Amino acid sequence: MILIVDRYSVHRSAIRELRKANTSWLRVEWLPPYAPDLDPVEAVWSHTKCIDLADFLPNDLDELEAAINDSLTTQAANPSLKRSYFDFAGLTI
């Protein structure tokens, strides 16, 4: 069995305990450390915060939620913008 885990401390502790239990049937593959430059979702949130909501001052949380939803909906409808997020991260679709 192959177990793919991130490097969260609880997961590292669990793997140590499993290894102590002599689980030779278990192979562990570690995910790389978090790298926001390689995550296209970071570009989505950056666009929302720095472009669509720049200088936006909501009157309440409902107005903020509506503005965020509008931003995400607009981005989702723009294929070239979505593609640019993957290009920036160096990923191919």
C-alpha positions as CSV (number, residue, x, y, z in Angstrom):
1,M,0.0,0.0,0.0
2,I,1.2,3.5,-0.8
3,L,0.3,6.3,1.5
4,I,0.7,9.9,0.2
5,V,0.9,12.4,3.0
6,D,1.8,16.0,3.5
7,R,4.3,17.2,6.0
8,Y,1.8,18.3,8.7
9,S,3.3,17.5,12.1
10,V,0.5,15.1,13.0
11,H,1.0,13.1,9.8
12,R,4.8,12.9,10.4
13,S,4.1,11.6,13.9
14,A,1.6,9.1,12.6
15,I,4.1,7.8,10.1
16,R,6.8,7.4,12.8
17,E,4.3,5.3,14.9
18,L,3.5,3.2,11.9
19,R,7.1,2.5,11.2
20,K,7.7,1.5,14.8
21,A,4.9,-1.0,14.3
22,N,7.0,-2.6,11.5
23,T,4.5,-2.0,8.7
24,S,6.8,-3.2,5.9
25,W,3.7,-3.4,3.6
26,L,3.3,0.4,3.8
27,R,5.2,2.7,1.5
28,V,5.1,6.4,2.3
29,E,5.4,9.1,-0.3
30,W,5.7,12.6,1.0
31,L,4.2,15.6,-0.8
32,P,6.6,18.5,-1.4
33,P,6.6,21.4,1.0
34,Y,3.9,24.0,0.3
35,A,4.9,26.3,-2.6
36,P,2.3,29.0,-3.3
37,D,4.1,30.0,-6.5
38,L,3.2,26.6,-7.9
39,D,-0.4,26.7,-6.9
40,P,-2.8,28.2,-9.5
41,V,-5.4,28.8,-6.8
42,E,-3.1,31.3,-5.2
43,A,-3.3,33.3,-8.4
44,V,-7.1,33.2,-8.3
45,W,-7.2,34.6,-4.8
46,S,-4.5,37.2,-5.7
47,H,-6.6,38.4,-8.6
48,T,-9.7,38.6,-6.4
49,K,-7.9,40.5,-3.6
50,C,-5.6,42.8,-5.6
51,I,-7.6,43.5,-8.8
52,D,-11.4,42.8,-8.3
53,L,-11.6,43.9,-4.7
54,A,-8.8,46.5,-4.7
55,D,-10.0,49.6,-2.8
56,F,-13.3,47.8,-2.1
57,L,-14.9,48.7,1.3
58,P,-17.9,46.5,2.0
59,N,-20.6,47.7,4.3
60,D,-21.1,44.2,5.8
61,L,-20.1,40.5,5.4
62,D,-22.9,39.9,3.0
63,E,-21.7,42.5,0.6
64,L,-18.1,41.2,0.9
65,E,-19.4,37.6,0.2
66,A,-21.3,38.9,-2.9
67,A,-18.3,40.7,-4.2
68,I,-16.0,37.6,-3.8
69,N,-18.6,35.4,-5.5
70,D,-18.9,37.9,-8.4
71,S,-15.1,37.9,-8.7
72,L,-14.8,34.1,-8.7
73,T,-17.8,33.7,-11.1
74,T,-16.3,36.2,-13.5
75,Q,-12.9,34.5,-13.4
76,A,-14.5,31.1,-13.9
77,A,-16.1,32.3,-17.1
78,N,-12.8,33.6,-18.6
79,P,-10.8,30.6,-20.1
80,S,-7.7,32.7,-21.0
81,L,-7.5,34.1,-17.4
82,K,-7.7,30.6,-16.0
83,R,-5.1,29.4,-18.4
84,S,-2.8,32.2,-17.3
85,Y,-2.9,31.0,-13.7
86,F,-1.6,27.6,-14.8
87,D,1.0,29.2,-17.1
88,F,2.3,31.4,-14.2
89,A,2.6,28.3,-12.0
90,G,4.5,26.5,-14.8
91,L,1.8,23.9,-15.2
92,T,0.2,22.6,-18.4
93,I,-3.5,21.9,-18.7
